[in-house]
Amino acid sequence: MRESLTNDNPRVRSAAIRRLAPVAGAQRDLIALRDDPVRLVRMDAAWRTINPLERDQAHREELMRYMDYISDQPAGAARQAQLAVVEHRLDDAESWILKTAAWDPTSPATQHMLGRIMTMRLSYEEAENAFLKASELESQSAEHPYALALLYAEIERPHRALAALEKTVLIDPSFGRAWYNLGLAHAQLNALENAVMALRRAEALMAGSPDAPYALATVLLRQRDVNAAREAALRARAINPQHQPSRQLLGSLVKPTR
């Protein structure tokens, strides 16, 4: 993909920008393409390297002219909402996403973004309705019930959060972070056996994260299984030796007697 950033074909360069944008460490390569001779490439690079702390006025002015030009259509209005979120302009974000939803009420992506923005605005009922509508419009996407579960957890409705998480993993059994949150939800409701099963599944799916084995260790401790808890905490520390919660937990455990 990095080699494709210098391809002679601007469409190839543009596609490479879109693929590399989520990759850690790729931003520096993309920033250089803000000065590409082709506007398509410049706009893709500028859009995917937006930084609210940066004061790159020349590139921002061209991007904003482009955004103004396309914002009379749903996709352009949605981009205006995204930009406003990145720049912490929540009033503008709400205004643009409501306009997008009015123009295109059957778009699950728009309803999902509306839910996110309303959550940030602390308008929880509107956020819930938006996520529910997104789920109705796109019933086989795990993204919408997962966002709904996080909302319910934030507003302390644990039973609803649990139900939404169960729906999430039913749709996508490989969604490790959803299994992790499902384990936490079961633990919060004192369903410890279910919590252990969900967290073991999360650990298998999230091999590079210490979160699941550490959470599993805390649940096993509540079950008074000290040895299994220690083993889980050791696995968490092995993944990330600097993971302070697992280090502290291990330090608090009495070493097993021989």
C-alpha positions as CSV (number, residue, x, y, z in Angstrom):
1,M,0.0,0.0,0.0
2,R,2.8,2.4,0.8
3,E,4.4,1.8,-2.6
4,S,1.0,2.5,-4.2
5,L,1.1,6.0,-2.7
6,T,3.6,7.0,-5.4
7,N,1.8,5.1,-8.3
8,D,1.5,7.1,-11.5
9,N,-2.3,6.5,-11.5
10,P,-4.1,9.0,-9.2
11,R,-6.9,6.5,-8.6
12,V,-4.4,4.0,-7.3
13,R,-2.9,6.7,-5.0
14,S,-6.4,7.6,-3.8
15,A,-7.3,4.0,-3.0
16,A,-4.0,3.5,-1.2
17,I,-4.8,6.5,1.0
18,R,-8.2,5.1,2.0
19,R,-6.7,1.7,2.8
20,L,-3.8,3.1,4.8
21,A,-5.8,5.7,6.8
22,P,-6.7,3.4,9.7
23,V,-3.1,1.9,9.9
24,A,-1.0,3.0,12.9
25,G,2.0,5.0,11.8
26,A,0.8,5.7,8.3
27,Q,-0.3,9.3,8.9
28,R,3.1,10.9,8.0
29,D,3.0,9.2,4.6
30,L,-0.5,10.4,3.9
31,I,0.2,14.0,5.0
32,A,2.7,14.3,2.2
33,L,0.0,13.7,-0.4
34,R,-1.9,16.8,0.6
35,D,0.3,18.5,-2.0
36,D,-0.4,16.0,-4.7
37,P,-1.0,17.6,-8.2
38,V,-4.4,15.8,-8.5
39,R,-7.3,17.2,-6.5
40,L,-8.8,13.8,-5.8
41,V,-5.7,12.6,-4.1
42,R,-5.2,15.9,-2.2
43,M,-8.8,15.8,-0.9
44,D,-8.5,12.1,0.2
45,A,-5.3,12.9,2.0
46,A,-6.6,16.0,3.6
47,W,-9.8,14.3,4.8
48,R,-8.0,11.3,6.3
49,T,-5.4,13.4,8.1
50,I,-7.7,15.9,9.8
51,N,-6.2,17.0,13.1
52,P,-8.1,19.6,15.1
53,L,-4.8,20.8,16.8
54,E,-3.1,21.5,13.5
55,R,-3.0,24.9,11.9
56,D,-2.5,24.0,8.2
57,Q,-4.6,26.7,6.8
58,A,-3.9,26.3,3.1
59,H,-4.9,22.7,3.0
60,R,-7.9,23.3,5.2
61,E,-9.2,26.0,3.0
62,E,-9.2,23.8,-0.1
63,L,-10.8,21.0,1.9
64,M,-13.5,23.3,3.2
65,R,-14.3,24.6,-0.3
66,Y,-14.7,21.0,-1.4
67,M,-16.9,20.2,1.6
68,D,-19.1,23.2,1.0
69,Y,-19.5,22.1,-2.7
70,I,-20.7,18.6,-1.8
71,S,-22.8,19.4,1.3
72,D,-26.1,19.8,-0.6
73,Q,-26.2,16.0,-0.8
74,P,-26.6,13.5,2.1
75,A,-23.0,12.1,1.8
76,G,-21.5,15.6,1.9
77,A,-23.7,16.6,4.8
78,A,-22.6,13.5,6.6
79,R,-19.0,14.5,6.0
80,Q,-19.7,17.9,7.5
81,A,-21.0,16.2,10.6
82,Q,-18.0,14.0,10.8
83,L,-15.6,16.9,10.5
84,A,-17.6,18.8,13.2
85,V,-17.2,15.8,15.5
86,V,-13.5,15.7,14.9
87,E,-13.2,19.4,15.7
88,H,-15.5,19.1,18.7
89,R,-18.1,21.4,17.2
90,L,-21.1,19.4,18.5
91,D,-23.8,22.0,17.7
92,D,-22.7,21.9,14.1
93,A,-22.4,18.1,14.1
94,E,-26.0,17.8,15.3
95,S,-27.3,20.3,12.8
96,W,-25.5,18.5,9.9
97,I,-26.5,15.0,10.9
98,L,-30.1,15.9,11.4
99,K,-30.1,17.4,7.9
100,T,-28.5,14.2,6.6
101,A,-31.1,12.1,8.3
102,A,-34.0,14.2,6.9
103,W,-32.6,13.8,3.4
104,D,-31.8,10.1,3.7
105,P,-33.9,8.6,6.5
106,T,-33.3,5.0,5.4
107,S,-29.5,5.1,5.8
108,P,-28.3,2.9,8.7
109,A,-24.9,4.6,8.6
110,T,-26.6,8.0,9.1
111,Q,-28.7,6.7,12.0
112,H,-25.6,5.2,13.6
113,M,-23.8,8.5,13.3
114,L,-26.8,10.3,14.7
115,G,-26.7,8.0,17.7
116,R,-23.1,8.7,18.3
117,I,-23.5,12.4,18.1
118,M,-26.5,12.4,20.4
119,T,-24.6,10.3,22.9
120,M,-21.9,12.9,22.9
121,R,-24.6,15.5,23.4
122,L,-25.9,13.5,26.3
123,S,-29.3,13.3,24.5
124,Y,-29.6,9.6,25.4
125,E,-33.2,9.0,24.4
126,E,-32.5,10.4,20.9
127,A,-29.3,8.3,20.7
128,E,-31.2,5.1,21.7
129,N,-33.8,5.7,19.1
130,A,-31.2,6.3,16.4
131,F,-29.3,3.1,17.2
132,L,-32.5,1.1,17.3
133,K,-33.5,2.5,13.9
134,A,-30.1,1.7,12.5
135,S,-30.5,-1.9,13.8
136,E,-33.9,-2.2,12.1
137,L,-32.5,-0.9,8.8
138,E,-29.4,-3.2,8.9
139,S,-30.4,-6.1,11.1
140,Q,-27.3,-8.2,10.2
141,S,-24.8,-5.6,11.3
142,A,-23.3,-6.2,14.8
143,E,-22.1,-2.6,14.9
144,H,-25.5,-1.1,15.8
145,P,-26.5,-3.3,18.8
146,Y,-22.9,-3.0,20.1
147,A,-23.2,0.8,20.1
148,L,-26.6,0.5,21.8
149,A,-25.0,-1.8,24.5
150,L,-22.3,0.8,25.2
151,L,-25.0,3.5,25.5
152,Y,-27.0,1.4,28.0
153,A,-23.8,0.7,30.0
154,E,-23.1,4.4,30.1
155,I,-26.5,5.3,31.4
156,E,-26.5,2.4,33.8
157,R,-29.1,0.1,32.3
158,P,-27.2,-3.2,32.7
159,H,-29.9,-5.6,31.8
160,R,-30.5,-3.8,28.5
161,A,-26.8,-3.6,27.9
162,L,-26.6,-7.4,28.4
163,A,-29.4,-8.1,25.9
164,A,-27.8,-5.8,23.3
165,L,-24.4,-7.5,23.7
166,E,-26.0,-11.0,23.4
167,K,-27.6,-9.9,20.2
168,T,-24.2,-8.5,19.0
169,V,-22.3,-11.8,19.5
170,L,-25.2,-13.7,18.0
171,I,-24.8,-11.7,14.8
172,D,-21.0,-11.7,14.9
173,P,-19.5,-14.5,17.0
174,S,-16.0,-13.3,16.2
175,F,-16.5,-9.9,17.8
176,G,-14.0,-10.1,20.6
177,R,-14.6,-6.7,22.2
178,A,-18.3,-7.5,22.4
179,W,-17.6,-10.8,24.1
180,Y,-15.4,-8.9,26.5
181,N,-18.1,-6.4,27.3
182,L,-20.6,-9.2,27.6
183,G,-18.4,-10.8,30.3
184,L,-18.2,-7.5,32.2
185,A,-22.0,-7.2,31.9
186,H,-22.5,-10.7,33.3
187,A,-20.1,-10.0,36.1
188,Q,-21.9,-6.8,37.0
189,L,-25.1,-8.8,37.4
190,N,-23.3,-11.5,39.4
191,A,-23.7,-14.1,36.7
192,L,-20.1,-15.2,37.3
193,E,-20.2,-18.5,35.4
194,N,-21.5,-16.7,32.3
195,A,-18.9,-14.0,32.8
196,V,-16.1,-16.6,32.8
197,M,-17.4,-18.2,29.6
198,A,-17.7,-14.9,27.8
199,L,-14.3,-13.6,28.9
200,R,-12.6,-16.9,27.9
201,R,-14.1,-16.4,24.5
202,A,-13.0,-12.8,24.4
203,E,-9.4,-13.8,25.4
204,A,-9.3,-16.3,22.5
205,L,-10.4,-13.6,20.0
206,M,-8.4,-10.7,21.4
207,A,-5.0,-12.4,21.5
208,G,-3.0,-9.1,21.6
209,S,-4.9,-7.5,24.5
210,P,-4.5,-8.0,28.2
211,D,-8.0,-6.7,28.9
212,A,-9.9,-10.0,28.7
213,P,-7.5,-12.2,30.8
214,Y,-7.2,-9.5,33.4
215,A,-11.0,-9.2,33.7
216,L,-11.2,-13.0,33.8
217,A,-8.8,-12.9,36.7
218,T,-11.0,-10.6,38.7
219,V,-14.0,-12.8,38.1
220,L,-12.2,-15.9,39.1
221,L,-11.1,-14.2,42.3
222,R,-14.7,-13.5,43.1
223,Q,-15.3,-17.3,42.6
224,R,-12.4,-17.9,45.1
225,D,-10.4,-19.7,42.4
226,V,-7.1,-18.0,43.3
227,N,-4.8,-20.2,41.3
228,A,-6.8,-19.8,38.1
229,A,-7.0,-16.1,38.7
230,R,-3.2,-15.9,39.0
231,E,-2.8,-17.8,35.8
232,A,-5.1,-15.4,34.0
233,A,-3.3,-12.4,35.4
234,L,0.0,-13.9,34.3
235,R,-1.3,-14.3,30.8
236,A,-2.4,-10.6,30.8
237,R,1.0,-9.5,32.0
238,A,2.7,-11.7,29.4
239,I,0.8,-9.9,26.7
240,N,1.8,-6.5,28.1
241,P,4.5,-6.5,30.9
242,Q,3.6,-2.9,31.7
243,H,-0.1,-3.6,32.3
244,Q,-0.5,-2.1,35.7
245,P,-3.9,-3.6,36.7
246,S,-2.6,-7.2,36.2
247,R,0.7,-6.3,37.9
248,Q,-1.1,-4.9,40.9
249,L,-3.4,-7.9,41.1
250,L,-0.5,-10.4,41.0
251,G,1.2,-8.4,43.7
252,S,-1.8,-8.7,45.9
253,L,-2.1,-12.5,45.6
254,V,-0.5,-14.8,48.1
255,K,1.9,-17.1,46.3
256,P,0.8,-20.8,46.3
257,T,2.4,-23.1,48.7
258,R,4.3,-26.1,47.4
